[in-house]
C-alpha cells in the first residue's frame, strides 16, 4: 500500500505544479483585450475596401470560368449570351460545340457583386477580348472613390 501512496503523492505534486495561476490568466486576458481593441477597429473599419477586394476576386473567378469556356468552345460567350452561358448552355447566337455538363461556375449560378448588383459583361470588349466590370457602390458606370468601377483589365 505504501508504493501506491508514494506514486499518488508524486503524481499529485506534478499535476498541481503544472497549472497557471489566476494572475497569469488575467494578464493574458488583458493582453488579448488590448490587442482586440487596437486591431479590431482597424480590420472592421474598412468594409468598403473589403467589398472592393471581394469584387476583384469574384471578377478573377469569373474570368477563369470564361477562359475555360473558351478552351472548350473556341470563343467567349457573346454579349447577348452573357454570363448566363457559364451556367446554362446558350440557346441564342453561335451555340457552343462542347459546352461542359454542369457549367463553368462552381455553384451553378452567377454571383452578384458585393453590392448585390449584376456584373457587366461585354464581348468582344473595348479593352480586351471581353470586358467584365462591377459598378461598385453606386451601381452606375464611372465614379470616384468608393463608387469607382472595378474592371477586369485593371485587376491584377
C-alpha positions in Angstrom: 0.0 0.0 0.0 2.9 2.3 0.7 4.1 2.1 -3.0 0.7 3.2 -4.3 0.6 6.1 -1.8 4.1 7.3 -2.9 3.2 7.2 -6.6 -0.1 9.1 -5.9 1.8 11.7 -3.9 4.4 12.2 -6.7 1.7 12.4 -9.4 -0.4 14.9 -7.4 2.6 17.2 -6.9 3.5 17.1 -10.6 -0.1 18.0 -11.6 -0.5 20.8 -9.1 2.7 22.5 -10.2 1.8 22.3 -13.9 -1.2 24.8 -13.9 -1.5 28.5 -14.5 -2.1 31.0 -11.7 -5.1 33.3 -11.7 -2.8 36.3 -12.2 -1.2 34.7 -15.2 -4.6 34.1 -16.8 -5.7 37.6 -16.1 -2.6 39.1 -17.7 -3.1 37.0 -20.8 -6.8 38.1 -21.0 -5.8 41.8 -20.6 -3.2 41.5 -23.4 -5.8 39.8 -25.7 -8.3 42.6 -24.8 -5.8 45.3 -25.6 -4.9 43.6 -29.0 -8.6 43.2 -29.9 -9.3 46.8 -29.0 -6.5 48.0 -31.2 -6.6 45.6 -34.1 -10.4 45.1 -34.3 -11.4 48.6 -35.4 -8.6 48.7 -38.0 -9.9 45.5 -39.6 -13.6 46.3 -39.2 -13.2 50.0 -40.1 -12.8 49.2 -43.8 -15.9 47.4 -45.0 -15.9 49.2 -48.4 -12.3 48.2 -49.0 -13.2 44.6 -48.2 -16.1 44.7 -50.6 -13.9 46.1 -53.4 -11.4 43.3 -52.7 -14.1 40.7 -52.8 -15.4 42.1 -56.1 -11.9 41.9 -57.6 -11.6 38.3 -56.5 -15.1 37.5 -58.0 -14.0 39.1 -61.3 -10.9 36.9 -61.4 -13.0 33.8 -60.7 -15.5 34.7 -63.5 -12.5 35.4 -65.8 -11.2 31.9 -65.1 -14.6 30.4 -65.9 -14.7 32.4 -69.2 -11.3 31.2 -70.2 -12.3 27.6 -69.5 -15.4 28.2 -71.7 -13.2 29.5 -74.5 -10.8 26.5 -74.2 -13.8 24.1 -74.6 -15.6 26.1 -77.3 -13.0 28.2 -79.1 -14.7 31.5 -78.3 -16.1 33.6 -75.4 -19.8 33.9 -74.9 -21.3 36.8 -76.8 -22.7 39.9 -75.0 -26.2 38.6 -75.9 -25.5 35.2 -74.3 -23.9 36.9 -71.3 -22.5 35.3 -68.2 -25.5 33.0 -68.2 -23.7 31.0 -70.7 -21.4 29.9 -67.9 -24.2 28.1 -66.1 -26.6 27.2 -68.9 -25.8 26.1 -72.5 -26.7 29.1 -74.7 -29.8 28.9 -76.9 -29.0 32.1 -78.9 -26.2 33.2 -81.1 -23.4 30.9 -82.0 -24.0 27.7 -80.0 -21.1 26.2 -78.2 -20.0 22.8 -79.6 -18.5 21.4 -76.4 -20.4 23.1 -73.5 -19.4 21.4 -70.2 -22.0 19.5 -68.3 -22.6 21.3 -65.0 -21.4 24.6 -66.4 -18.3 26.6 -65.6 -19.1 28.2 -62.3 -18.7 26.1 -59.1 -22.1 26.8 -57.5 -24.0 26.7 -60.8 -25.1 30.3 -60.6 -23.7 33.7 -61.5 -22.7 35.6 -58.3 -23.8 39.1 -57.6 -21.1 41.6 -56.7 -20.8 42.6 -53.0 -23.3 45.4 -53.5 -25.9 42.9 -54.8 -25.6 44.1 -58.4 -25.0 42.0 -61.6 -21.6 42.1 -63.1 -21.4 43.8 -66.5 -20.1 41.7 -69.4 -19.2 42.8 -72.9 -17.8 40.5 -75.6 -15.9 41.5 -77.6 -14.8 44.1 -75.1 -13.5 47.6 -75.7 -10.3 46.8 -73.7 -9.7 43.1 -74.4 -11.4 40.0 -75.7 -14.1 40.7 -73.1 -14.8 43.3 -70.5 -16.1 42.4 -67.1 -17.0 45.1 -64.5 -18.7 45.8 -61.2 -20.1 49.2 -61.0 -19.5 49.1 -57.2 -21.3 51.0 -54.5 -23.3 53.4 -56.7 -24.3 50.7 -59.3 -23.6 53.1 -62.2 -20.7 53.4 -64.7 -17.8 55.6 -63.7 -17.4 57.1 -60.3 -14.7 58.1 -57.9 -13.5 56.7 -54.5 -15.9 54.0 -53.2 -18.1 54.4 -56.3 -15.2 53.7 -58.7 -15.8 50.8 -61.1 -13.9 47.6 -60.7 -12.8 46.3 -64.1 -11.1 43.1 -65.2 -8.5 44.9 -67.3 -7.4 46.8 -64.2 -7.5 43.9 -61.7 -4.1 42.3 -61.1 
